[in-house]
């Protein structure tokens, strides 16, 4: 059996965690935990964009029509 995919993506979870951390903390500038959350978010965004670019290139001339529009 395959693993079930989470209801919300890692990117959405990280955005929620960052928003909660910003709301709670007064000194968010030097917070190491917040910095690592932001780094993880950026990594997830890079992965998503790279995947979208790979699928678009793999589709060739079909490009936009063949590539799934996942947000």
C-alpha positions as CSV (number, residue, x, y, z in Angstrom):
1,X,0.0,0.0,0.0
2,X,1.2,3.5,-0.8
3,X,1.6,6.2,1.8
4,X,-1.3,8.6,2.1
5,X,-0.6,12.1,1.1
6,X,-1.1,14.7,3.8
7,X,-4.2,16.9,3.5
8,X,-2.1,20.1,3.5
9,X,1.3,20.4,2.0
10,X,4.5,20.9,3.9
11,X,4.7,24.4,2.5
12,X,1.3,25.3,3.9
13,X,2.2,23.8,7.3
14,X,5.5,25.8,7.4
15,X,3.7,29.0,6.5
16,X,1.3,28.5,9.4
17,X,4.1,27.8,11.8
18,X,6.0,30.9,10.7
19,X,2.8,33.0,11.1
20,X,2.2,31.6,14.6
21,X,5.8,32.2,15.6
22,X,5.7,35.8,14.4
23,X,2.5,36.5,16.3
24,X,3.8,35.1,19.6
25,X,7.4,36.5,19.6
26,X,8.4,40.1,20.0
27,X,12.1,39.5,19.0
28,X,11.6,37.6,15.8
29,X,14.7,39.1,14.3
30,X,17.2,36.8,15.9
31,X,15.1,33.8,16.5
32,X,17.0,30.7,15.4
33,X,13.9,28.5,15.2
34,X,12.1,31.0,13.1
35,X,15.1,31.3,10.8
36,X,15.2,27.5,10.3
37,X,11.5,27.4,9.6
38,X,12.0,30.1,6.9
39,X,14.9,28.1,5.4
40,X,12.7,24.9,5.3
41,X,9.9,26.9,3.6
42,X,12.3,28.2,1.0
43,X,13.6,24.7,0.4
44,X,10.1,23.4,-0.1
45,X,9.3,26.3,-2.5
46,X,12.4,25.5,-4.5
47,X,11.5,21.8,-4.8
48,X,8.0,22.7,-6.0
49,X,9.3,25.2,-8.6
50,X,11.9,22.7,-9.8
51,X,9.3,20.0,-10.2
52,X,7.0,22.3,-12.1
53,X,9.9,23.3,-14.4
54,X,10.9,19.7,-15.0
55,X,7.3,18.7,-15.9
56,X,7.0,21.7,-18.2
57,X,10.2,20.8,-20.1
58,X,9.3,17.2,-20.2
59,X,6.0,18.0,-21.9
60,X,7.9,19.7,-24.8
61,X,5.8,21.8,-27.2
62,X,2.6,20.8,-25.3
63,X,4.0,22.7,-22.4
64,X,1.1,24.5,-20.7
65,X,-1.6,22.1,-21.9
66,X,0.1,18.9,-20.6
67,X,1.5,20.3,-17.4
68,X,-0.9,19.8,-14.4
69,X,-1.9,23.0,-12.7
70,X,-1.2,22.2,-9.1
71,X,-0.9,25.1,-6.7
